[in-house]
Amino acid sequence: MDLFHAMRVFNKVVETNSFSLAADSLGLPRASVTTTIQALEKHLQVRLLNRTTRKISLTPDGAVYYDRTARILADVADIESSFHDAERGPRGQLRIDVPVSIGRLILIPRL
């Protein structure tokens, strides 16, 4: 089982409060979402979601797992975006030490 994928699926189910909406959002078949959640619960040996025919709710263990995985997924998204931003070109401050005359005559007019 791909644990990272399972975390994403679980979080999407919690955020949408629906297996069907989570499946649509992730572009997966509903059966795949259900199977992934079942495999995750089996792997962790805890029940994460209370399911009825009409609604889904988090168990206490599910709430803890959701809080922790939401932070992990946010950190991963942040890391990925920092690399995508790096592809756009250099960013930040550039400090150049030059004699005052060169700064006034050459650098400042070009800024």
Secondary structure, DSSP 4 states (H G I P E B T S, - for coil): --HHHHHHHHHHHHHHT-HHHHHHHHT--HHHHHHHHHHHHHHHTS--EEE-SS-EEE-HHHHHHHHHHHHHHHHHHHHHHHHHHHHT---S-------HHHIIIIIHHH-
